[in-house]
Amino acid sequence: MPNRPAEHDRDATSVGRLREEELFRLFCHHRERGDAGRAAQMWQRVALRNFDRVRAVVQTFRFNDGSRIPAHDVDDAVQEAYLRVVAMGENFDGAALGQFRVAFKTCVFNSCKDFGRREWRHAKRASGSLDDHYEDSESSPYDSAIAKHSIALEELMAEVEADEERLQEMSDLAAWGITQVRNDKYREVLWLTIVDPTPSDEVAARLDITLDNVYQRRRRGMKQLEAILRDHHA
């Protein structure tokens, strides 16, 4: 079984406490600033947070005949897929977590498909022959599965776009709700969390407070915001 990669960073304590979406925002922030090294570090942390998801996708991946990657090959397939997710960060240009979700699943699916093709070719060489259906063709038993997963990814993209539209509507309402929060300190943190998404460490630096204070103000502010929005809908 492959070892789960360890997290290492000089400020691992503070960064390690960030949520996945905050790590993703930090990646985007450093990428836009041209800090490739720091962006790569944040991407590796985002990938690490999704290591268990890589395994879950690999284990549930099905070929056209309903079969899965053999249990004795799962660890190798997981390791390959994880390394692809890490490498994907170099060319990823999305700015929304939903885009990452689609790219992540596409990457792992493609890795599973390539793994299956390679194992199929290996089995073909070992046996010295092909089933009659594939005897004179370059296609493999996995091609129809590839088509099915392509359709699934298109459907996923449509769902993501619909979710982002709903999130925009929610953001507009949340922006109004934040202006109704009476506590100035809570309002500042909420604004930088929801309306102008800013990594928590930057919020702390901008407001000259600790990360603990950021989390505390956000938590208390969210309670007030939720009450305001509930009253608005009542």
Helices and strands as residue ranges (DSSP letters): H 12-15, H 20-32, H 36-49, H 51-60, H 71-88, H 97-127, G 132-134, H 143-179, H 184-190, I 191-195, H 200-207, H 211-233
